[in-house]
Amino acid sequence: MDIQLNLERAIHQLVDEFLNEPYRFFSEADAVSRFHQLLDADAQLNARVPSQDGVPLSTIHQQYPTFFRFDDAQPTARLDASSKARRGQYDIAILSPEFIRKHPVETIKNRDLAGERIKHIRPFQAVVEFKLDDRGWNSGKTQGAVAELGKLILSNEEAGLRYFVGLMRYTAPTESRWNKYWPEVTQAAMAGMEIRSIFATYRVLQAHHPHVQSFGDWLIKHEEAEKNEARIKVK
C-alpha cells in the first residue's frame, strides 16, 4: 500500500491551517495532535492490523521510540544498543502492516529496542518530525532543526518515507535573524535531500506573503497542492 500521496496531502493541509491561522497551534504538541487527527480521518492511512499474537493495532502512533541510540546533540552516527545514550522518539510514526503482522505486540511497542524483531522488515511506512517556533531563527532553533534532520537521516534503515515539518511564527521586528540563520537551515536541508522537509514561515509583524520552501522528492509540492485545492473548489 502506497501512502505517500495521502500523507503529503495531510502535511500540506496542516501547513495551510498554520498559515491561515498562525496561532491555531500554541505549541508543537498542538500541531502534532492535529496532524494525528488528519491521519486518523484517512481510511488508507489509519489501518488496523492484527499483530502476530492477535492484537488489533493502529498503524499510527505518536512519540514512538527509535530503534537505535544516538548522540542527541550531534546525531551523526548510530550508537550501539548497549550505549548509555538515550533513544529518540518520532513525533508521528506510521507502522508497516507487515511489521505488525509478523511480530507480537510487546515487540511492536518497542520499549526495549525490540531485539527480537526480524531485521529485514522495515518497521515503518513513514516517520514525521515537527518543529514549531516563535520569534525567529536563532542558534538554538537552527541546531534543533539540524538535529531533527540528522535523526531522520539515521532512520534510513527503518523508514522508507521520512518527513520534517518546520513551522515558524516570525515575530522579530527585522529580517536580521532570517538573514543570519536561514542559509544554515537551507544548507542542512539540502545536505539531507533524502528527507522530505518543508518549512512554513508566517511573518506576524510584516505584510509579507507567507514563505514556504520544501526540499527533497515530494509527490506534491505545496504550491501544487494549493492549485489542486483551488481546482476542486471551482468544480
C-alpha positions in Angstrom: 0.0 0.0 0.0 1.5 3.3 -1.1 0.6 6.0 1.4 2.9 8.8 0.2 0.2 10.8 -1.7 -2.2 10.8 1.2 0.4 11.5 3.7 1.7 14.5 1.8 -1.8 15.9 1.4 -2.2 15.7 5.2 1.1 17.6 5.6 0.1 20.3 3.2 -3.3 20.7 4.9 -1.6 21.2 8.3 0.8 23.7 6.8 -2.2 25.6 5.2 -4.0 25.6 8.5 -1.0 27.1 10.3 -0.5 29.8 7.6 -4.2 30.7 7.7 -4.4 30.7 11.5 -0.8 31.2 12.8 -2.0 30.9 16.4 -4.1 27.8 15.9 -1.3 25.7 17.4 0.2 27.2 20.5 2.9 24.5 20.7 4.5 21.7 18.7 2.4 19.3 20.6 -0.8 21.0 19.3 0.4 20.7 15.7 1.3 17.0 16.2 -2.1 16.2 17.7 -3.9 18.0 14.9 -1.8 16.1 12.3 -2.7 12.8 14.1 -6.3 13.8 13.7 -5.8 14.3 10.0 -4.2 10.9 9.6 -6.9 9.2 11.7 -9.6 10.6 9.3 -7.9 9.0 6.3 -9.0 5.4 6.0 -6.0 4.4 3.9 -3.5 5.8 6.5 -5.4 4.7 9.6 -5.3 1.0 9.1 -5.9 -1.5 11.9 -3.8 -4.6 11.6 -3.7 -7.7 13.9 -0.3 -8.5 15.5 1.3 -11.9 15.4 -0.4 -12.7 18.7 -3.8 -11.5 17.5 -4.0 -7.9 19.0 -5.6 -5.4 16.6 -3.3 -2.4 16.4 -3.4 1.0 14.7 -0.6 1.8 12.4 -0.4 5.5 13.6 1.4 6.4 16.8 2.8 9.5 18.5 6.1 9.7 20.3 7.2 6.3 19.1 10.8 5.3 20.1 13.6 5.0 17.6 15.2 1.6 17.0 18.7 2.9 17.7 20.6 5.2 20.1 22.4 8.3 19.1 24.1 11.4 20.3 21.1 13.8 20.7 23.3 16.9 20.5 25.1 15.7 17.4 23.1 12.9 15.7 25.7 11.9 13.1 26.1 8.2 13.9 24.0 5.4 15.2 25.3 4.1 18.5 25.4 0.5 19.8 22.3 -0.7 21.6 24.5 -1.1 24.8 25.4 2.6 24.7 24.1 4.7 27.6 22.9 7.4 25.1 19.2 7.8 25.1 16.9 6.9 22.3 14.9 9.4 20.3 11.2 9.5 19.6 9.4 10.2 16.4 6.6 12.7 16.7 4.5 10.5 14.3 5.3 7.0 13.2 3.1 5.0 10.7 3.9 1.3 11.2 4.3 -1.2 8.4 1.4 -3.7 8.3 3.9 -6.4 7.6 5.9 -5.5 10.7 2.7 -5.7 12.8 1.6 -9.0 11.4 4.9 -10.7 11.9 5.7 -9.6 15.5 4.0 -9.9 18.9 2.6 -6.7 20.4 5.4 -6.4 23.0 8.0 -6.3 20.2 5.8 -3.7 18.3 5.7 -1.5 21.4 9.5 -1.2 21.1 10.2 -0.5 24.7 13.5 -2.5 24.8 14.9 -1.8 21.3 12.8 -4.8 20.1 15.9 -7.0 20.0 13.9 -10.0 18.7 12.4 -8.2 15.7 13.0 -9.5 12.2 15.7 -7.2 10.9 15.0 -7.3 7.2 11.4 -6.0 7.7 11.2 -2.2 7.8 9.1 -1.3 10.8 7.8 2.0 9.4 6.0 3.1 6.3 6.8 6.7 7.3 8.0 8.8 10.2 7.4 12.6 10.6 9.1 15.1 12.8 7.9 18.6 13.7 9.2 21.9 15.0 7.1 24.9 15.9 9.0 28.0 16.9 8.2 31.7 17.7 10.1 34.9 17.3 12.6 33.9 14.6 15.6 31.7 13.9 18.5 31.8 16.3 21.4 29.5 17.0 19.5 27.1 19.3 16.4 26.8 17.0 18.7 26.3 14.0 20.6 23.5 15.7 17.3 21.9 16.8 16.1 21.7 13.2 19.5 20.3 12.1 19.4 17.7 14.9 15.9 16.6 13.8 17.0 16.2 10.2 20.0 14.3 11.5 17.8 11.9 13.4 15.7 11.3 10.3 18.8 10.6 8.2 19.9 8.0 10.7 16.4 6.4 10.3 17.1 5.2 6.7 17.2 1.5 7.8 13.8 1.6 9.4 11.6 4.0 7.3 11.1 4.5 3.6 9.3 7.8 3.9 10.8 10.4 6.2 9.5 13.9 6.7 10.3 17.1 8.6 7.8 19.9 9.1 9.1 23.2 10.4 6.6 25.9 11.4 7.7 29.4 12.3 5.8 32.4 13.6 8.3 35.1 12.8 7.6 38.0 15.2 11.1 39.6 15.1 10.9 43.2 14.0 13.7 42.9 11.4 15.0 40.3 8.9 18.3 40.0 10.7 17.5 36.6 12.3 16.3 35.4 9.0 19.3 36.6 7.0 21.7 35.2 9.5 20.3 31.7 10.2 18.0 30.7 7.3 21.0 30.0 5.0 22.3 27.5 7.6 18.8 25.8 7.8 18.7 25.7 4.0 22.2 24.2 3.8 21.2 21.4 6.3 18.0 20.6 4.4 19.9 20.5 1.1 22.5 18.2 2.6 19.8 15.8 3.6 17.7 15.7 0.4 16.7 12.1 1.2 14.5 13.7 3.8 11.4 15.4 2.5 11.3 18.6 4.5 9.0 21.7 4.4 9.5 25.0 6.2 6.5 27.3 6.6 7.0 30.8 8.0 4.3 33.3 8.9 5.6 36.9 9.4 3.4 38.3 12.1 4.6 41.9 12.1 5.1 42.4 8.3 2.7 42.4 5.4 4.7 39.8 3.5 3.3 36.7 1.8 3.9 33.5 3.8 7.1 31.8 3.0 7.0 28.1 2.2 10.0 26.1 1.0 10.4 22.4 0.6 13.3 20.1 -0.1 13.5 16.5 -1.3 11.4 14.4 -3.7 7.8 15.2 -2.9 5.0 13.8 -5.0 3.1 17.1 -4.5 4.8 20.4 -3.8 2.9 22.8 -1.5 2.2 25.2 -4.3 0.8 22.4 -6.5 -1.4 21.3 -3.5 -2.8 24.8 -3.3 -3.6 24.8 -7.1 -5.2 21.4 -6.8 -7.4 22.5 -3.9 -8.4 25.6 -5.9 -9.5 23.5 -8.9 -11.5 21.2 -6.6 -13.4 24.3 -5.1 -14.2 25.6 -8.6 -15.7 22.3 -9.6 
